[in-house]
Amino acid sequence: MRDEYKDLYAKFGLNIVYYRKRKRLTQLQLAELIDVDRSHISAIELGKVGVSFDVIFKLCEVLETTPKELFDFR
């Protein structure tokens, strides 16, 4: 991850937290629903890792949102 994008990764992670909590899911529950490890969800939410399109699409299905909403940074 390039330093210049760290802020964007963090904002994306905060959006995941927002939509996860809106669905009243724990990190573990979300991880199980999209078939990744809980630590990966944590890393995404903290903006420490990038996310593949497959994971983005799974997140959208489970969180009942769109990719556009996940990338609509406040």
C-alpha positions, 0 to 999 in steps of 0.5 A, a space after each residue: 500500500 502506498 503512503 499516499 493512499 493510506 487515508 483512503 484505505 482508512 476511510 473505506 475501512 470506516 465505511 465497512 464498520 458503519 455498514 457492519 454495525 448497521 446490520 448488527 454483525 460482529 467482525 466474526 459473523 461478517 467474516 464467516 458470511 463472506 468466507 474470510 478470516 476475522 483478522 482480515 475483516 479487522 485489517 480491512 476496517 483498520 485500513 491496513 490491507 487492500 481488498 479484492 473485487 470478490 471481497 467487495 462484492 461479497 461485502 455488498 451482498 451481506 451488508 446490503 449496500 453497493 460498491 458506490 456506497 462503500 467508496 462514498 467517503 464522508 
